[in-house]
Amino acid sequence: MTVLIIGGSGFLGTELLRQARGRGWEADATFHSRPGARQASAWHQLDVRDPVRVEELLAAVEPRAVINVTSGGADWAVTADGSVHVAMAAAKLGIRLMHVSSDAVFSGIGKTHYDKTCAPDPITPYGAAKAAAETAVRLLCPDAAVVRTSLIIGDGGSDHERIVHELPAGTREGALFTDGIRCPVHVTDLAAALWELSASGAVGTAHLAGPDAVSRYALGVLVARRDGLDPALLPAGRRVDSPLPGALDVRLDSRATQQQLATRLRGVREFLHRR
């Protein structure tokens, strides 16, 4: 039997498939617009907004587990309703579910450090959609794992890294906030930890984020230095001075989950260190 990765053509999904292929594991994957690289055992077109199609696909593939890493951002029909459809189908067919969520479910109001026991209190449409998805997964699939993570960084392929190149080049407008604190994680660490949790049969809530808390501007400086760019060219700003909604300081405490894992979640200062 195989594992089905919902959202396999995305950044995290691609890394999950790469690791599965490297270990000789079978992993099918879904895509919405176009399939990703040829890492999956099979690709399946899927619109998670269609509950009938979601159930039909899970019934046809018969995976031993589903890892849902898809996200439509603030699009409620994809991020919230789509996750509900996946959870409903998994529950009906008796398939184990691992649902990947986000630190966006937290507000950063009144506290900054969040362990896995903390209840969501979102303040953005995206955070609200992610929180609604978490609630549905817990109710529909009590034996599921809900895994929250933070900013996902790679070796140049993430949106956060591309922004660092685009802002100085003038191909993107905006600034990197000095007051927006998060705990970035490397995509290879995150994917390895997800596979480990999946294999262990873990249930409940888990946090998978790096141990270093940095601002988006500080993250940009680290990326720029790694890539040989001049950090002085990065525009800085403060979220409190902008009209953009969002939490300021949200730090996922992943220590409880890390103690259960052989995979080590590196800090951003380590994996972005320029050699």
Contacts in CASP RR format, 6 or more apart in sequence:
PFRMAT RR
TARGET T0000
AUTHOR 0000-0000-0000
METHOD contacts of the structure
MODEL  1
MTVLIIGGSGFLGTELLRQARGRGWEADATFHSRPGARQASAWHQLDVRD
PVRVEELLAAVEPRAVINVTSGGADWAVTADGSVHVAMAAAKLGIRLMHV
SSDAVFSGIGKTHYDKTCAPDPITPYGAAKAAAETAVRLLCPDAAVVRTS
LIIGDGGSDHERIVHELPAGTREGALFTDGIRCPVHVTDLAAALWELSAS
GAVGTAHLAGPDAVSRYALGVLVARRDGLDPALLPAGRRVDSPLPGALDV
RLDSRATQQQLATRLRGVREFLHRR
1 26 0 8 1.000
1 62 0 8 1.000
1 63 0 8 1.000
1 64 0 8 1.000
2 26 0 8 1.000
2 27 0 8 1.000
2 28 0 8 1.000
2 41 0 8 1.000
2 61 0 8 1.000
2 63 0 8 1.000
2 64 0 8 1.000
3 20 0 8 1.000
3 25 0 8 1.000
3 26 0 8 1.000
3 27 0 8 1.000
3 28 0 8 1.000
3 63 0 8 1.000
3 64 0 8 1.000
3 65 0 8 1.000
3 66 0 8 1.000
3 67 0 8 1.000
3 198 0 8 1.000
4 27 0 8 1.000
4 28 0 8 1.000
4 29 0 8 1.000
4 30 0 8 1.000
4 44 0 8 1.000
4 57 0 8 1.000
4 58 0 8 1.000
4 61 0 8 1.000
4 63 0 8 1.000
4 65 0 8 1.000
4 66 0 8 1.000
4 67 0 8 1.000
5 13 0 8 1.000
5 16 0 8 1.000
5 17 0 8 1.000
5 27 0 8 1.000
5 28 0 8 1.000
5 29 0 8 1.000
5 30 0 8 1.000
5 40 0 8 1.000
5 66 0 8 1.000
5 67 0 8 1.000
5 69 0 8 1.000
6 29 0 8 1.000
6 30 0 8 1.000
6 46 0 8 1.000
6 48 0 8 1.000
6 66 0 8 1.000
6 67 0 8 1.000
6 68 0 8 1.000
6 69 0 8 1.000
6 70 0 8 1.000
6 86 0 8 1.000
7 13 0 8 1.000
7 29 0 8 1.000
7 30 0 8 1.000
7 31 0 8 1.000
7 32 0 8 1.000
7 68 0 8 1.000
7 69 0 8 1.000
7 70 0 8 1.000
8 14 0 8 1.000
8 16 0 8 1.000
8 17 0 8 1.000
8 29 0 8 1.000
8 30 0 8 1.000
8 31 0 8 1.000
8 36 0 8 1.000
8 40 0 8 1.000
8 69 0 8 1.000
8 70 0 8 1.000
9 29 0 8 1.000
9 30 0 8 1.000
9 31 0 8 1.000
9 32 0 8 1.000
9 33 0 8 1.000
9 34 0 8 1.000
9 35 0 8 1.000
9 36 0 8 1.000
10 36 0 8 1.000
10 69 0 8 1.000
11 152 0 8 1.000
11 154 0 8 1.000
11 157 0 8 1.000
11 158 0 8 1.000
11 159 0 8 1.000
11 187 0 8 1.000
12 69 0 8 1.000
12 100 0 8 1.000
12 152 0 8 1.000
12 187 0 8 1.000
12 190 0 8 1.000
12 191 0 8 1.000
13 29 0 8 1.000
13 69 0 8 1.000
13 191 0 8 1.000
14 36 0 8 1.000
14 37 0 8 1.000
14 39 0 8 1.000
15 187 0 8 1.000
15 188 0 8 1.000
15 190 0 8 1.000
15 191 0 8 1.000
16 27 0 8 1.000
16 67 0 8 1.000
16 69 0 8 1.000
16 191 0 8 1.000
16 194 0 8 1.000
16 195 0 8 1.000
17 27 0 8 1.000
17 29 0 8 1.000
17 37 0 8 1.000
17 39 0 8 1.000
17 40 0 8 1.000
18 37 0 8 1.000
18 39 0 8 1.000
18 191 0 8 1.000
19 188 0 8 1.000
19 191 0 8 1.000
19 192 0 8 1.000
19 195 0 8 1.000
20 26 0 8 1.000
20 27 0 8 1.000
20 39 0 8 1.000
20 195 0 8 1.000
21 27 0 8 1.000
21 39 0 8 1.000
26 41 0 8 1.000
27 39 0 8 1.000
27 40 0 8 1.000
27 41 0 8 1.000
28 40 0 8 1.000
28 41 0 8 1.000
28 42 0 8 1.000
28 43 0 8 1.000
28 44 0 8 1.000
28 61 0 8 1.000
28 63 0 8 1.000
29 35 0 8 1.000
29 36 0 8 1.000
29 39 0 8 1.000
29 40 0 8 1.000
29 42 0 8 1.000
29 43 0 8 1.000
29 44 0 8 1.000
30 43 0 8 1.000
30 44 0 8 1.000
30 45 0 8 1.000
30 46 0 8 1.000
30 57 0 8 1.000
30 70 0 8 1.000
31 43 0 8 1.000
31 44 0 8 1.000
31 45 0 8 1.000
31 46 0 8 1.000
32 45 0 8 1.000
32 46 0 8 1.000
32 47 0 8 1.000
32 48 0 8 1.000
32 70 0 8 1.000
35 43 0 8 1.000
36 43 0 8 1.000
44 57 0 8 1.000
44 61 0 8 1.000
46 53 0 8 1.000
46 54 0 8 1.000
46 57 0 8 1.000
47 53 0 8 1.000
48 54 0 8 1.000
48 70 0 8 1.000
48 78 0 8 1.000
48 81 0 8 1.000
48 82 0 8 1.000
48 83 0 8 1.000
48 85 0 8 1.000
48 86 0 8 1.000
49 77 0 8 1.000
49 78 0 8 1.000
49 81 0 8 1.000
49 82 0 8 1.000
49 85 0 8 1.000
50 85 0 8 1.000
51 82 0 8 1.000
51 85 0 8 1.000
51 88 0 8 1.000
51 89 0 8 1.000
54 82 0 8 1.000
54 85 0 8 1.000
54 86 0 8 1.000
54 88 0 8 1.000
54 89 0 8 1.000
55 85 0 8 1.000
55 88 0 8 1.000
55 89 0 8 1.000
55 92 0 8 1.000
55 93 0 8 1.000
58 66 0 8 1.000
58 86 0 8 1.000
58 89 0 8 1.000
58 90 0 8 1.000
58 93 0 8 1.000
58 95 0 8 1.000
59 89 0 8 1.000
59 93 0 8 1.000
63 95 0 8 1.000
64 95 0 8 1.000
64 96 0 8 1.000
65 95 0 8 1.000
65 96 0 8 1.000
65 97 0 8 1.000
65 98 0 8 1.000
65 198 0 8 1.000
66 86 0 8 1.000
66 90 0 8 1.000
66 95 0 8 1.000
66 96 0 8 1.000
66 97 0 8 1.000
66 98 0 8 1.000
67 98 0 8 1.000
67 100 0 8 1.000
67 194 0 8 1.000
67 198 0 8 1.000
68 83 0 8 1.000
68 86 0 8 1.000
68 97 0 8 1.000
68 98 0 8 1.000
68 99 0 8 1.000
68 100 0 8 1.000
69 100 0 8 1.000
70 78 0 8 1.000
70 82 0 8 1.000
70 83 0 8 1.000
71 78 0 8 1.000
71 79 0 8 1.000
71 102 0 8 1.000
71 130 0 8 1.000
72 78 0 8 1.000
72 79 0 8 1.000
72 129 0 8 1.000
73 79 0 8 1.000
73 126 0 8 1.000
73 129 0 8 1.000
74 124 0 8 1.000
74 125 0 8 1.000
74 126 0 8 1.000
74 129 0 8 1.000
75 129 0 8 1.000
76 125 0 8 1.000
76 129 0 8 1.000
76 132 0 8 1.000
79 126 0 8 1.000
79 129 0 8 1.000
79 130 0 8 1.000
79 133 0 8 1.000
80 128 0 8 1.000
80 129 0 8 1.000
80 130 0 8 1.000
80 132 0 8 1.000
80 133 0 8 1.000
80 136 0 8 1.000
82 133 0 8 1.000
83 99 0 8 1.000
83 133 0 8 1.000
83 136 0 8 1.000
83 137 0 8 1.000
84 132 0 8 1.000
84 133 0 8 1.000
84 136 0 8 1.000
84 140 0 8 1.000
86 97 0 8 1.000
86 99 0 8 1.000
87 97 0 8 1.000
87 99 0 8 1.000
87 136 0 8 1.000
87 137 0 8 1.000
87 140 0 8 1.000
87 141 0 8 1.000
87 144 0 8 1.000
88 140 0 8 1.000
89 95 0 8 1.000
90 96 0 8 1.000
90 97 0 8 1.000
90 140 0 8 1.000
90 141 0 8 1.000
90 144 0 8 1.000
91 97 0 8 1.000
91 140 0 8 1.000
91 141 0 8 1.000
96 143 0 8 1.000
96 144 0 8 1.000
96 198 0 8 1.000
96 201 0 8 1.000
97 137 0 8 1.000
97 141 0 8 1.000
97 144 0 8 1.000
97 145 0 8 1.000
98 144 0 8 1.000
98 145 0 8 1.000
98 147 0 8 1.000
98 194 0 8 1.000
98 197 0 8 1.000
98 198 0 8 1.000
99 133 0 8 1.000
99 134 0 8 1.000
99 137 0 8 1.000
99 144 0 8 1.000
99 145 0 8 1.000
99 146 0 8 1.000
99 147 0 8 1.000
100 147 0 8 1.000
100 149 0 8 1.000
100 194 0 8 1.000
101 130 0 8 1.000
101 133 0 8 1.000
101 134 0 8 1.000
101 146 0 8 1.000
101 147 0 8 1.000
101 148 0 8 1.000
101 149 0 8 1.000
102 126 0 8 1.000
102 127 0 8 1.000
102 130 0 8 1.000
102 148 0 8 1.000
102 149 0 8 1.000
102 150 0 8 1.000
103 114 0 8 1.000
103 148 0 8 1.000
103 149 0 8 1.000
103 150 0 8 1.000
103 182 0 8 1.000
103 183 0 8 1.000
103 209 0 8 1.000
103 250 0 8 1.000
103 252 0 8 1.000
104 122 0 8 1.000
104 124 0 8 1.000
104 126 0 8 1.000
104 127 0 8 1.000
104 130 0 8 1.000
104 247 0 8 1.000
105 120 0 8 1.000
105 121 0 8 1.000
105 122 0 8 1.000
105 127 0 8 1.000
105 130 0 8 1.000
105 131 0 8 1.000
105 134 0 8 1.000
105 148 0 8 1.000
106 114 0 8 1.000
106 118 0 8 1.000
106 120 0 8 1.000
106 121 0 8 1.000
106 122 0 8 1.000
106 247 0 8 1.000
106 250 0 8 1.000
107 121 0 8 1.000
107 122 0 8 1.000
107 123 0 8 1.000
107 247 0 8 1.000
107 250 0 8 1.000
108 247 0 8 1.000
108 248 0 8 1.000
108 249 0 8 1.000
108 250 0 8 1.000
109 121 0 8 1.000
109 123 0 8 1.000
109 247 0 8 1.000
112 181 0 8 1.000
112 249 0 8 1.000
112 250 0 8 1.000
112 251 0 8 1.000
113 251 0 8 1.000
113 253 0 8 1.000
114 207 0 8 1.000
114 250 0 8 1.000
114 251 0 8 1.000
114 252 0 8 1.000
114 253 0 8 1.000
115 207 0 8 1.000
115 253 0 8 1.000
115 255 0 8 1.000
115 256 0 8 1.000
116 148 0 8 1.000
116 205 0 8 1.000
116 206 0 8 1.000
116 207 0 8 1.000
116 253 0 8 1.000
116 256 0 8 1.000
116 257 0 8 1.000
117 205 0 8 1.000
120 127 0 8 1.000
120 130 0 8 1.000
120 131 0 8 1.000
120 134 0 8 1.000
120 135 0 8 1.000
122 128 0 8 1.000
122 130 0 8 1.000
122 131 0 8 1.000
123 245 0 8 1.000
123 246 0 8 1.000
123 247 0 8 1.000
124 245 0 8 1.000
124 246 0 8 1.000
124 247 0 8 1.000
134 146 0 8 1.000
137 144 0 8 1.000
137 146 0 8 1.000
138 144 0 8 1.000
138 146 0 8 1.000
138 204 0 8 1.000
142 203 0 8 1.000
143 203 0 8 1.000
144 203 0 8 1.000
144 204 0 8 1.000
145 197 0 8 1.000
145 198 0 8 1.000
145 201 0 8 1.000
145 202 0 8 1.000
145 203 0 8 1.000
145 204 0 8 1.000
145 205 0 8 1.000
145 206 0 8 1.000
146 204 0 8 1.000
146 205 0 8 1.000
146 206 0 8 1.000
147 194 0 8 1.000
147 197 0 8 1.000
147 205 0 8 1.000
147 206 0 8 1.000
147 207 0 8 1.000
147 208 0 8 1.000
148 205 0 8 1.000
148 206 0 8 1.000
148 207 0 8 1.000
148 208 0 8 1.000
148 209 0 8 1.000
148 252 0 8 1.000
149 185 0 8 1.000
149 190 0 8 1.000
149 207 0 8 1.000
149 208 0 8 1.000
149 209 0 8 1.000
149 252 0 8 1.000
150 182 0 8 1.000
150 183 0 8 1.000
150 184 0 8 1.000
150 185 0 8 1.000
150 209 0 8 1.000
150 210 0 8 1.000
150 250 0 8 1.000
150 252 0 8 1.000
151 158 0 8 1.000
151 160 0 8 1.000
151 182 0 8 1.000
151 183 0 8 1.000
151 184 0 8 1.000
151 185 0 8 1.000
151 216 0 8 1.000
151 219 0 8 1.000
152 158 0 8 1.000
152 160 0 8 1.000
152 184 0 8 1.000
152 185 0 8 1.000
152 186 0 8 1.000
152 187 0 8 1.000
152 190 0 8 1.000
153 160 0 8 1.000
153 161 0 8 1.000
153 184 0 8 1.000
153 185 0 8 1.000
153 186 0 8 1.000
153 187 0 8 1.000
153 219 0 8 1.000
153 223 0 8 1.000
153 268 0 8 1.000
153 271 0 8 1.000
153 272 0 8 1.000
154 161 0 8 1.000
154 186 0 8 1.000
154 187 0 8 1.000
154 188 0 8 1.000
156 162 0 8 1.000
156 223 0 8 1.000
156 227 0 8 1.000
158 187 0 8 1.000
160 184 0 8 1.000
160 216 0 8 1.000
160 219 0 8 1.000
160 220 0 8 1.000
160 223 0 8 1.000
161 223 0 8 1.000
161 227 0 8 1.000
163 172 0 8 1.000
163 176 0 8 1.000
164 176 0 8 1.000
164 220 0 8 1.000
164 223 0 8 1.000
164 224 0 8 1.000
164 227 0 8 1.000
164 229 0 8 1.000
164 234 0 8 1.000
165 227 0 8 1.000
165 229 0 8 1.000
166 172 0 8 1.000
167 174 0 8 1.000
167 175 0 8 1.000
167 176 0 8 1.000
167 233 0 8 1.000
167 234 0 8 1.000
167 235 0 8 1.000
168 229 0 8 1.000
168 230 0 8 1.000
168 233 0 8 1.000
168 234 0 8 1.000
174 235 0 8 1.000
175 235 0 8 1.000
175 236 0 8 1.000
175 237 0 8 1.000
176 215 0 8 1.000
176 216 0 8 1.000
176 217 0 8 1.000
176 219 0 8 1.000
176 220 0 8 1.000
176 234 0 8 1.000
176 235 0 8 1.000
176 236 0 8 1.000
176 237 0 8 1.000
177 215 0 8 1.000
177 216 0 8 1.000
177 217 0 8 1.000
177 236 0 8 1.000
177 237 0 8 1.000
177 238 0 8 1.000
177 239 0 8 1.000
177 242 0 8 1.000
178 215 0 8 1.000
178 216 0 8 1.000
178 217 0 8 1.000
178 218 0 8 1.000
178 236 0 8 1.000
178 237 0 8 1.000
178 238 0 8 1.000
179 215 0 8 1.000
179 238 0 8 1.000
179 239 0 8 1.000
179 240 0 8 1.000
179 248 0 8 1.000
179 249 0 8 1.000
180 215 0 8 1.000
180 216 0 8 1.000
180 239 0 8 1.000
180 247 0 8 1.000
180 248 0 8 1.000
180 249 0 8 1.000
181 213 0 8 1.000
181 214 0 8 1.000
181 215 0 8 1.000
181 248 0 8 1.000
181 249 0 8 1.000
181 250 0 8 1.000
181 251 0 8 1.000
182 209 0 8 1.000
182 213 0 8 1.000
182 214 0 8 1.000
182 216 0 8 1.000
182 219 0 8 1.000
182 250 0 8 1.000
182 251 0 8 1.000
183 209 0 8 1.000
183 210 0 8 1.000
183 211 0 8 1.000
183 212 0 8 1.000
183 213 0 8 1.000
183 214 0 8 1.000
183 251 0 8 1.000
183 252 0 8 1.000
183 254 0 8 1.000
183 268 0 8 1.000
184 209 0 8 1.000
184 210 0 8 1.000
184 212 0 8 1.000
184 214 0 8 1.000
184 219 0 8 1.000
184 267 0 8 1.000
184 268 0 8 1.000
185 208 0 8 1.000
185 209 0 8 1.000
185 210 0 8 1.000
185 265 0 8 1.000
185 267 0 8 1.000
186 265 0 8 1.000
186 266 0 8 1.000
186 267 0 8 1.000
186 268 0 8 1.000
186 271 0 8 1.000
189 210 0 8 1.000
189 263 0 8 1.000
189 264 0 8 1.000
189 265 0 8 1.000
189 266 0 8 1.000
189 271 0 8 1.000
190 208 0 8 1.000
190 265 0 8 1.000
192 263 0 8 1.000
193 208 0 8 1.000
193 257 0 8 1.000
193 261 0 8 1.000
193 263 0 8 1.000
193 265 0 8 1.000
194 208 0 8 1.000
196 261 0 8 1.000
196 262 0 8 1.000
196 263 0 8 1.000
197 206 0 8 1.000
197 257 0 8 1.000
197 260 0 8 1.000
197 261 0 8 1.000
200 260 0 8 1.000
202 260 0 8 1.000
206 257 0 8 1.000
207 252 0 8 1.000
207 253 0 8 1.000
207 254 0 8 1.000
207 256 0 8 1.000
207 257 0 8 1.000
208 252 0 8 1.000
208 254 0 8 1.000
208 257 0 8 1.000
208 265 0 8 1.000
209 252 0 8 1.000
209 254 0 8 1.000
209 265 0 8 1.000
210 252 0 8 1.000
210 254 0 8 1.000
210 265 0 8 1.000
210 266 0 8 1.000
210 267 0 8 1.000
210 268 0 8 1.000
211 254 0 8 1.000
211 265 0 8 1.000
211 267 0 8 1.000
212 267 0 8 1.000
212 268 0 8 1.000
212 269 0 8 1.000
212 270 0 8 1.000
213 249 0 8 1.000
213 251 0 8 1.000
214 222 0 8 1.000
214 268 0 8 1.000
214 269 0 8 1.000
217 234 0 8 1.000
217 236 0 8 1.000
217 237 0 8 1.000
219 268 0 8 1.000
219 272 0 8 1.000
220 231 0 8 1.000
220 234 0 8 1.000
221 231 0 8 1.000
221 234 0 8 1.000
222 268 0 8 1.000
222 269 0 8 1.000
222 272 0 8 1.000
223 229 0 8 1.000
223 272 0 8 1.000
224 230 0 8 1.000
224 231 0 8 1.000
224 233 0 8 1.000
224 234 0 8 1.000
225 231 0 8 1.000
225 272 0 8 1.000
225 274 0 8 1.000
226 272 0 8 1.000
226 273 0 8 1.000
226 274 0 8 1.000
228 274 0 8 1.000
239 246 0 8 1.000
239 248 0 8 1.000
240 248 0 8 1.000
254 265 0 8 1.000
258 264 0 8 1.000
258 265 0 8 1.000
END
